[in-house]
Amino acid sequence: MARYLIEGGTRLSGEVRVHGAKNSVLPILAATLLTKESILHNCPKLTDVDAACNILTYLGCGVTREAETVGILPQSQDCCEIPDSLMREMRSSVVFLGAIIARCGEARISLPGGCELGPRPIDLHLMALEKLGVEIVETHGNLECRVNGRLKGATILLPFPSVGATENAMLAACTAEGRTVIHNPAREPEIEDLANFLNRAGADIVIGEKGSIYINGVEQLGSVEYDIIPDRIEAATYLCCAAITGGEVLLTQVVPAHMEAIFPMLEEAGCVVKVGEDTVYLKLNGRPSPIKLVRTMPYPGFPTDAQSPLMALSCVASGTSVYVENIFESRYKHASELARMGAKISLEGRVAVVEGVARLHGAPVVCTDLRGGAALVTAALAAEGQSEIGHISHVERGYQDLEQTLSALGAKIVKA
Ligand code: UD1
């Protein structure tokens, strides 16, 4: 199994071009099922993207890839089932459900399995689909979904602004009969990107000023060519990597507006952050300062996906930082791995208290999940000596060319 070997202690410096957003491209790949033909640019090379393309191929689509452009040509006789083996490759494959039902009037998938971030139920996805007229039967871990005739527009109130449930509802509603309103939807930039993609293909979706989403169903979608937005979490990770080494980095091809909750935290940690039109520059001299309180929240709050790389930075701060994880029940699995490198983190439910230490030391550690893995890489860059990071398949789900990118900034990292 591949691992990263990182010799810590080198100051990072240089420029990074940020790739397309993983969390945008996955639902948009599902959405391509509803189009005549789609061409996606700025599509990152990630194993999760490969998994989504495998699902599209299985469903009968022609899929081509050249560099960061992916072409999808759905066929008329599409299959409506995702086999268990493909569902398990990627937890977020559940977002295909709304698109398959909208296209075929039925869908069969297995339930996405137990999860590294704690329980990840899909009750809100199913509730939204039922509102739109889908009949759902669950047997032995499989979901059989069917709709009598066409899906029907409805008012959907999400008790929690789930990203995936909002996406599934949008996908099912955009070709439903009549009008759908989604109240309390997720407001992440990736939701807006999905709406923009669908509208470009001929859908009629408006995100209201108060956040509700209004969808007038159209008969069908046409052909579309689209650029995926930059990945704000990949961007945040590289900022943390540069900061922890007392270095500097210029990120290009970013949307700074999508990262507004992240900058104040980095500034509190002592970083100088300069925001350009589509660039972000960061520099940190010396040791980071502690951050009083980091609370993860739905967008526009601080993103849960950036919690772990930022926590790595707090591990070497000159004081104590407090984290509260409000989105996922169990998203501190990286804490015990960071402890192997000398970090002092105490956990109490959703709260993590991080007491900064002067120096981390290299150690053998394993990635427990995608962003937790990013935290270990971040920490290893500043640790004294060599770290051996195992189970990096988690990291490769969400970071394109990580070792080349960090090497270009001066890091001593190899994949072995
Ligand atoms: C998406 C992102 C993930 C990010 C998360 C929160 C993708 C591919 N993944 O995941 O990187 O960390 O948003 O920003 O875009 N919940 C329920 N019932 C449901 C659905 C969700 O209780 O039916 C709960 C979840 O267990 C979790 C919370 O809601 O505690 C947030 O989940 P959600 O917003 O749905 O996240 P994902 O779409 O899975």
Boltz pocket constraint, residues with backbone or C-beta under 6 A from the ligand:
constraints:
  - pocket:
      binder: B
      contacts: [[A, 22], [A, 23], [A, 24], [A, 26], [A, 92], [A, 119], [A, 120], [A, 121], [A, 122], [A, 123], [A, 124], [A, 125], [A, 126], [A, 160], [A, 161], [A, 162], [A, 163], [A, 164], [A, 165], [A, 186], [A, 190], [A, 304], [A, 305], [A, 326], [A, 327], [A, 328], [A, 329]]
      max_distance: 6.0
